[in-house]
Each structure stands twice: as structure tokens, then as C-alpha cells.
Amino acid sequence: MMFKALKSVFRTAGCSRLIVKPLAPNDNSKNQVYFGPDFQAVNLLPHGNVIADGSRFKAPLDFHWMDASGVLSVAPHSQLILYPQYPEVRFSGFLRGSKNAPKELMASRLQDRILLLGLGDSNRVIGHVIGGQSPLRNQIVDEIKSGRDIPIGVFHELSLSESGRDPARDLLAALGRVHQLGWIGGQILRSDGTITPTNAANACGYTLESMLGVSANSAADPDFQGWELKSLTVKQLGSVPLSHRMTLMTPEPKAGIYRDQGVLEFVRTYGYPDKSGIPDRLNFGGQFRVGQREPNTGLTMVLDGYSAAPGEVSGRIDTPTGGLVLRDDFGNVAAMWPYPELISHWNRKHARAAYVPAISRIENGERQFKFDRQVFLGVQTDFLRFLGSMNLGQIVYDPGIKVEGNSTSTPITKRRSQFRTKFEHLSLLYAAFEIQPVSLASAADVESPSFSGFG
């Protein structure tokens, strides 16, 4: 089989991305398959809920083996295992219970095998393995050596499109078309395909997504061909202030008084009267940094079960059952985000992120946005980078939680839990964070970004 034909089989199976992992002799069902010295694989591959299991984490995969003709065989026990003490990720359980799994190749210590992983819009991962003596292997190796791949840790990504264009190239072409439209009315693309105009000042992201055919939803999944889109409303195009604050993610606490007794009791215990004088209103806000007591609430944020040398970004999770904790002066856990929950939330949306600056105006009563011709692309992140930045105080918990009508019989609670950082600190979250011009040409003429910062 020629590589072109195999790519067609992957596309027919619903895949839009193709990930390649050269296998070492130890990469087999007995020793598990090594997926890298960090948590990038968990970021790259769609998976189920992460759980703590003793000294490690586990995450199930919806994994199917595919033969050369496209026939699939589910591998129901497939999972990723994260060993935080090293750290590293391994792939296991991929042969057990799979009727037509490639056991001869994946249970052996044969050299020069190659594992192909196909990804699409669903959470399904489709695997195909090629033996070291196959001529097809040489075609794939030549493709990688030609520089047409995107290195991602121990993996390589090859284009699955018939044109050979990679998703970054398509993204820059799409953003170029949006830039060339000039001022665009604020809008939201609904899931039924209808467009709703909006004058909301914070509708920049919705407008960008609408122009790229992405409907508004709350799903924690990437927006455009594996890229998470993040808009930045700035005062002037071509200039992003280093102090500009970015919202990274908005997960709710999963434990502590916040979860066990409810938001109302949480705010009544740790909140404070509204400082602008609004009567009968309690607020819970502030800038929470690891290791610092927030004076308005009396709470201190800690990374329970995490350790790092002073001043270092790199660190390790020593206790998988730990997490990010808000603790009061008496040691009570006011709120907690367990590490498994944070890993799942971070990994779904941040493997590849595009930060797109825009300016805003009101024209004839209509909110409008204009998007910049330069964007920022961040690639190759993992959860340990997030924790390291939190530990250094570069990522803050910046909540906006309140109770209105506190003394009434029907108080109203409003929640907003968000983790934010300054634009100048974004680069620490990615192996490569580079400014790229959008394409002002047709997609066929767009060059792929080089990402010189790739490891």
C-alpha cells in the first residue's frame, strides 16, 4: 500500500489529523508504549476522565485498531497511564479484548515499527501499525525527513489532507480572510446555523468563531481543526500590552465547602459586603496566588501534593489525589480543584492555541470588531507547565462570585471561576509561542509556519 492510499483510508474513517510514533523494541504490550517524558500525550490525544490511581493517573481511550482496508476493531481496555514522579506517559491495554488487534507486531520487540494514530472530530482514536520491513514505512520516514512534519514531543504530525496542507496553514488562511473583511458586526453562530447579532462588549470571541464557522457552545474542545481560538480585545492593532490579562480556563471547584455546602454558604462564610455600596450583596473576589493569603477573604491558595525547587518552572506532582486548594486560617478546605479534573480541563483546549488580537467600536449603534493581521500561536503545552506557572504566581485565580439579596428568602448566586495570566507570561505555557502573520493570499499559496521553538 502506498502512503497516499493509507491516508485516504484514515480520512474515510473520519480522521483529519495523523500522528506518527516510531516504536522502540521496548514499545510493546508487555512494557507498554512510551508516549513521552511529560504530559503532552495526554494533551494531544482525546481521552476520558482522568482518575487518580495510587501514585499515578489513568485516562481511558476510545481506541480502535484499523487494518489496511479500513476495518476497525475496538480495543476496550486501552488507556493512558501518567506517571507524575518521572514524569512520563505510557499507552497500555491496547491488545486486550480486541478481536483483530495487530498482536504479532505489538506484542513483539521488533525494531523499526511505526504506530499511526488518526484523530477526528470525535473522541475516537484510530490506530494502525506498520512493520519495519514494510516499504510503506520508508515512505513515512521520507515524509518526516523532508520536513513536512510537525514534531510534537516524541510524535510527528503529518498532513492528512489531499493537498498536503497542515492545519496551521489552513488556520492562517482562514484568519487572513477574516482580517481582510475589516469591521465585522458582533455576532454569535448558533448550533442550528443561525446567526444572532450582539452588541455585547465581550462578543469578540463569538464573532471570530462565527466567521470561522464555529458555533457557540460550552464544550471544552478545540475550535478550528484542533486549534483553540482565543481573542484579545486591545486598544490598537499591532500592539498587545504585556500586562493584558488573558483568561485561560474557567473550571468550577469540585470539592470543599464550595461543593459540599453550596455556593451560597461559601460566599456567606468567606465573602465580604460589596465595596461599591450595593446593598444586601456579598462578593467573593480578589487575586489569589499560590502561597499568598488573600486579605479580603482570609483564604490562602496552595498546590497540595506538588513540589518544585524555588524559582523553577518545572516541578512534579507527588500526590495525585491532591489539587489546587483554597484553605482558611483554620485549615478548612474552602474550595478544591483536584488534579485529575484540572488535567482533563487544561488538556482538552490548550494543545494548540491561537491568540487573535482585535479592536472594538460602536458604529451606528452596532458593536463591531476588526481583527489583526498578526496572531500568536502557542504549541506543545502540558499540565506541568500550567502548575509551574501557578506556583510562580504568574497564573492567578480571579473569581467573580456574588450573592444578591443575601438577607431575603430567595438570594441569587452568580458564579465565575477563572484562571488568568498576563500576556507576557503566555510563552512559558508552550514549548513554542510565536507571532505569525495571517495569510492575505489564497489557502493554496500559504506557507506553513516553521515553529522554530519546537523541541
N, C-alpha and C positions, 0 to 999 in steps of 0.2 A: 504493500500500500504506500502511495506517495503521501507526504505530509499534507499537501493540499486537500487530498481526499479525506484524510482523517479529520482535518479541521472542519470540513463540511459535515461529517458525522456528528461532531460536537455541536455545531450550530443547529443541526436538525434536532438534537436532544435538548435544545433550549438554552445553550450556553452562549455567553457573549464575551467571556474572558477565559484565557487559557494560562494556567500556572504550571511551570515545569520544575520538578525537583530531581536532580541527579541523585541516584541512590548509591550509598556505600555498601560494602559487603555486610556490615552490621545492621543495615536498614532492612529488617525482616520481621516476621510475625513473632519471633521469639524475643528479640531485643527491642521491639518497637521501632518506628521510623522517626529519626531525628528531624525535627522541624525548626531548629534554630536555638541560639543561645540567649533568647529573650522572649517576649510575649508577642512578637509581630505576627506569628502564625495565627494566633487567636484573633488578632485584628483583621487578618486577611480573609480567613475562611468563615463563612456563616455557620453559626452553631446554636445549640440550645442553651438553656440556662446554665450558667457556671455554678458549681456547688463546691463547697469545701469538703475535702475527704482526707482526714488526718492531716498530714504535713503537706498536702498538695491540693490542687484544684482539678476538677474534671468538667468537661463540656461535651455533650453528645453531638454527633454529626449525623445529618440526614445524608448518608453516603451510599452511593450506588456504583458498582463496577460496571463498565461498559466494554463489550467486545468490539472488534473491528467493524462489525456490521451494524452496530448501534443498539444491540440487545442489552438491556440493563438487568442487573442482579443486585438487589438491596443487600447491604451489609449492616444488619440491625444493631450490632454491638459496637460500631465504630465510635471512637471518642478521641478528643484531645486531652492530654494529661499535662498540666502545668506544674513544674517543679520549681517553686519560688526560691528554694535555697541555693540553686545553682546560678542563675535561673536558666531554664530551658523548657521547650515544649516537645512532646513526642506524640505520635499517632499510633493508636493501638486498637485491637478488636476488629480489624478490618477484614479478617477472613472468617471468623466465627459466624456460623449461621447463614453464610452467603453461598447460595447454590452453585453459581458459576464464577466464583472468585478465581483469580489467577494464582492458584496456590503454588504451582511449580515455580513461579517467579518470585512471589512474595514470601515464601517460606524458606527460601534459599539464601546462600551467601554469594550468589553470582555477582560478578563485577559489571560495571558499565550499564546497569539498568537505568531506565528513566521513568519516573512517575509523572503522569499528566493529570491535572485537576481542572475540570471545567466548572465555571461558575456562571450563574444566570440571575434572573430577577427573583427567583425563589430561593429558599434556604438550602436547596439540594446541591450537593457536591458530587460530581461525576468523575470517577477515576478510571484511568487506563494506563497499563504499564507496558513498557517495551523492553525487550531483552537486549543485552549488549551486542549480540551478533546480528541484530536486525539492521538492514540498510536504512530503515526509517530513522533509527537512532542517529545515524550520521547526518541525515538531513536536518534534524533538530539541533544537533551540535553546531552544524554550519550556520544555522539561523542565529544561534546565540553568539557565535564568534563574529558574525557580521555586524554586531552592534545594534541589531533591530529589536533586542530585548530590553526589558526594564528590570534591572536587578532589584529584588526585594528580599533582603536578608539572604537566606540560603536558597531562595526561589528565583526563578526568572519568569517574567510575564511576556508572552508572545501574542501578537495580534491574532484575533480570530476572524476579523473582517475580511471579506473577499478583496478589498482594496489594499489590505495590509496596514491601514492606519490604526494607531493606538488610541485609546480613549482620551488621553491628554490632548492629542492633536484635534480630535473631534470637539472637545470641550472648548479649546481656544478658538476654534472656528465658530462655534455657536455663540460664545461670548462676544466675538467680533461682530456678528450680525446684530446682537443686542446693542452694542456700543454705537453702531452706525445708525440706529434708529433715532438717536438723540433723546429728547424728552419723551417719557412714556408715562401715561396716566397710571396712578396706583390701581392695582387690580389683584384679584385672587382667582385662581383657576380651581373650580370645584371638581370633585371626583366624577361628576356626571358630564364634565366637559364644558359647562357653562362658566362664563367669566363675570365676576362681580366687581364693579368699580368700588374703590375705597379711598377715602381721604385721610386714613389713619397715618400718623407720622411714622409709625413703626412698620409700615407695609412694604418697605424696601425689599426685604427678603421674599415676601409673597409675590411681588411684582417680577422679580428676577426669575423665580421658579416658574411663574406663569408664562413668561416669554420663552422658556426652555421646555415648555410642555409638561411641567411637573405640577401635579395637583397638590393643594394644601392638605396636609394630613399630620397627625401627631406621631406617626410611626418613626421609631428610632432607626431608620435605614438611610443609606446614602441617596442622593437626589438624582444625579445625572451620570449614568454609565459608571457607577462605582465612586463618583466624586460627591462629597458633601459640599453644598454651596452655602457660603456664609457672606452676607452683605455687610458693608461698613458704611454708614451714613456719615460723610465727612463734610467739612466746610468748603473745601476746594479740591478739585480733581488734580491728580498728580502728586498729592501730598497727604500722607496719613500720619498724624501726630503719634509719636512713640507712646504717649500717655493714653491714647484712645483705648477705652475698655471694651473687651470682647467677651460675650457670653459663650462659654464652651459647652455646657450642658446643664440640664435642669432636672435632675432626679430628685424624687421625694425621699425623705428618711424612711427607712424600713424597720427601725427598732427604736427603743427608748420611750420616754413619756410621750413624745410626739405621736408615735404609732399606737402605743398601748392605751393611753388615756385620751387621745384625740388632740386635734389642733387647738380647740378652744381652751382646754385645760393647760396645754403647753404655753400658749400666749399669756394666759392669766397668771401662770407661775413665773415666766421669765420675760414677759413683755413689759412695756412701760407706756404711760399716757402719751398720747400724740403731742409732739413738741410744737406743732403749729397752732395748737389750741382747739382742734376739732373735739367737741365734747363727746364723752362716752365712747371714745375709741382707744384701743390699745394697739401698739405697734411692736413688731419684733424685726429689728433690722440691725445694720452695722456691717463692719468689715472684719470678718473672722479669719485670722491667720493661725496657722499651726503653732502651738506653744505660747500664744498670747491670750490673756484674759480680756474679753470684750466688756468694757465697764458698764454699758447700759443694760446688759442682760445678766452679767455675772457668770457667763459661760466661757469655758476655755476649750479650744479645738485641739484635739490630739489625733495622731495616727497610731492607733492601738495595734501593736504587733508588727510595726515597721521600724527598721533601723537603717541609719546612714551615717557615714563619717561627717563631721562638721564641715559645712560649706560645699559638700559634694552633691551633684545632681543624682548620681547613681545610688541606689540603695537596695534593700531586699525586704521581702515580706517574711517575717519569722513565724507569724501565726495566721494561717489562712482564715481562721474563724474571727479574726479581728476586723477592724474597719476604721473609718473616719468617725470620730465621736465628738459630740458636744457634751461636756461634763461640767456640772456646777461645783461650787466650793465644797460641797459635802460628798463629792464623789458620785453623785447620781448621774446616770446617763439620760440626758435630756433628749438627745436625738442621735441616731447612728445610721451610717450608710455602710453595710457590710461589704468587704472587699469583693466577694463574688458578684454582687449587684452592680458595683461600680465598674468592674471589669467588663461585664456584659454591655453596660450602657456606653462606656467610652469606646469600646472596640467596634460597635456597630457603625459609628458615624465618622470616625476620625482616621481611618486608614489612609485616605487621600482627601484632602480638603482644599477648596478653592475659596480664597477670601477676595471679594469683589467690592472695591470702593464705589461709592455713588454720592451724588449731591441731590438735594431735595428743594422743591419750591412749591408755592401755591400760585397757580395761574388761572385767572377767571374762575376762582372758586374750586379749582381741581388740584389735588395733590399730584405732583409729577416727580419723576426720578430720571436722572441721567447717569449712565454707568461708565466707568473709567475705561481707558484703552489699555491699562496695565493692571494685572491681577497678581495675587500672591498664591503660589501653590505649595502646599506642605505635603510631604510624602514620608512614609515609613515612621510611624509612631508606635509606641506600645504603652501599656498602662504604667509601667515603672517610670517612664518619663513624666507622666502626669503626677504620680506620687512624689517624685523628686522635686518637681516644681512647687507642689503644695508644701513640701517640707521646708523649702527655702522661702516660703512666704510670697511666691510670685503668682500663685493662684489663690484667690480668696473666696470664701463663701459669703455671698452678698444677698441675703434674703430680703424679701419684701412681704412679710406676713402680717396680717392685721385682723382685728375683731372690731366690728362696728355694732353699735347698740349693745355694748357689753352688759349694761345693767338691766336690759329688757329681757322678756321671756323668750325672745326669738333673736338672739345675737347672730350676726352674719360674719362668717370667717372667709378670708381670702388668702390663698396660698401662692407663694412664688419662691421657690428654692432654686438658686442659680449659682454656678461656679464661674468666676470671671477672672480674666487676666488682662494685663496691658499688652498692646500690640508689640511692644519691644521685647516681650518675653515669649512670643509665639514660637520663635525659631528653636527654642530649647525643647519643644514638644515633638520635633520632627528631625529625622536624620538629614533631610534637605528641605529648606524653606527659601524659595527663590522668587524674585519678581519676574514675570513673564509678560510680554506684550500679547494682547489678543490678536487674532488674525483679521486683517482687513481685506483678505483675498478669499477665494473660494476654498472650500474644505480640501479640495484636491491639491491646492498649492501650499497648504500649511505644513511647515516643518515641525517635526516632533521636538519637544523640549529636551534638552540634554540632561538636566538634573545632575550637575557635576558634584553635588553634595552627596550622592548616593554612596553608601558604604559597600 
